[in-house]
Amino acid sequence: MIDRREIIDTASKLSLNPHVVEKDFVLGWVLAGIDWHEALAGSWIFKGGTCLKKCYFETYRFSEDLDFTLTDASHIDEAFLQRVFAEIADWVYEQAGIELPHSECRFEIYANPRGKPSCQGRLSYRGPVSPSAGGLPRLKLDLSADEVLVRPPVRVQVFHPYSDAPDGGIHVLSYAYEEAFGEKIRALAERTRPRDLYDVINLFRNADARPSPSALLNTLKEKCAFKGIAVPTLADLEPHRLTLEGAWASMLGHQLPALPPMDTFWGELPLFFQWLQSGRAPIVQAAYASAPGETLIRDRSLRLPVSAGIQSHVEIIRFAASNRLCVDLDYQGSTRRIEPYSLRRTQDGQIVLHAVRAADGENRSYRVDRIAGARATEQTFVPRYEIELTPQGPVHVAPVAGRGSRLGYSAPRTPRAARARRRATGPMQVYECSLCRKRFYRKARTPELRPHKNKNGYSCSGRHAIWVGTRR
């Protein structure tokens, strides 16, 4: 397991509660466990706000739940879920040191409004900063098996910005971007929660990632028809404005480094609905002027020297830009409040941030390697130039191919190598490291251990395990 200090440092740099960052860390490994488990990998399709954060936009609000559409309704069964999540818990503990106590897994099966079985699960966990005693934090699972799927799912890589990320990354089967966007609009119409308004406008603002409005509208129509509701309009949402405003801080404040005012999101709804219904793209401001030889950087995979904290500074600046918030920039011994616009590589290879000084509206450029700190403020700004700091949008992944399913899309075939890595169900042999006492769960009786970390996250030199017993 990663060291407690990594979670605390990340939380400090992002101005978030460490428990919010810890939950994000745990969510990544639970997703890895679901993808690892052969029974679930090809039939559980990730969706919702956490999907947008973990699969499509790294610079996004943090989330707390894992929502899935299941293509096999037989999986909504308490005994089945208890068994597979016990196996996932053992695997996650062996891989990452995160404890998911079997006795603390809860699954409640209920009939949804359409009379079909759905499930709400609770997984307790103990991570790097969780209390050693008392009640454990939990994450929620929402599972349904009768959702309409308009577009084929895609297989995408999960953002896991922690030092223990597997070499090959974490992947998951996910809603296509257009489907995730359409589902958010449908959710805004159906339940009108602050996070839905925040999500819809954030997705709309990212112009490079916008799908065709006609394709999005067709997806939305099918989503709404399935739920038995009308396609929403601005007039439909107007009666809920005061309720949204009242819940804005309590439902979003803990998920964001800085909370933008609700009015800046509500004020863009007319523009959003005009684009959705008419297909007319909003007018885009001119780009910040380029110097000779400069190239624009919007690559989501840009990695800067982590030792200097530069990467986290850039992510905070990107978050602020997407939320139209000014940034307090610590630079060469003083703090400047800026409107951030663009990240460019100069002709001599330097990376610079182009911005406008909030105090007097003057254009300024800052070398990224000289930025000592960055904090999103609650002061909003109206863009003077095109915002070019958000990543270019979701990775475009081809729909998974394979045998057709009853839900109207192609079910994936699990690669042979991945199948070989996954563990079969059945009795597991329990081993304990002779030095650090960390437990390992295996199908075969093999006491040899590879290099590993102990329960406190430190490297252990133990290479031999003691057999404890068999867990069935």
ZIBELJO-V539871 format. One line per field, one symbol per residue. ss: DSSP state (a for helix, b for strand, c for the rest). phi: phi as a letter, one per 30 degrees, with the letter a starting at -180 (. if undefined). A space follows every 50 residues. Layout:
ss->???
phi->???
This chain:
ss->cccaaaaaaaaaaacccaaaaaaaaaaaaaaaaaaacccccccbbbbaaa aaaaaaccccccccbbbbbbccaaaccaaaaaaaaaaaaaaaaaaaccbc caaabbbbbbbcccccbbbbbbbbbbccccccccccbbbbbbbbcccccc cccbbbbbcccccccccccbbbbbccaaaaaaaaaaaaaaaccaaaaaaa aaaaacaaacccaaaaaaaaaaaaaaaccccccaaaaaccaaaaaaaaaa aaaaaccccccaaaaaccaaaaaaaaaaccccccccccccccccbbcccc cccccaaacaaaaaaaaaaaaaccbbbbbbbccbbbbbbbbbbbbccccc bbbbbbbcccccbbbbbaaabbbbbbbbbbccccccccccccccccccbc cccbcccccbcccccaaaaaaccccccbbbbbbcccccbbbbcccccbcc cbbcccccbbcccbbbbbbbbc
phi->.ddedddddddddchbdedddeddddeddddddddddedcecbccdaidd ddddccbddaddbbcccbcccbddddbdddddddddddeddddddbidcb eedcdbbccbcdecicdbbbcbcdbbcdcdddbidcdbbcccbbbbddcd bddbcbdddbdbdcededicbadbededddddddddddddbhcedddedd ddddddddcdddddddddddeddddddibdddbddddedcddddddcedd ccedcbdbcdddeddddcdedddddddciddddcdddedcdeidbdcbdd cebcedecidedddddddedddchcdbdcdbhibcbcbcdbacbcddcjd cbccabdddbiddbbbdddcdcabbdccddbcecbddccdedjdddcded clddbdcibdddcdeeddddddcddkdcdccbedccidcbcbdcdbddcd eacddcjcdccdbbccdclccc
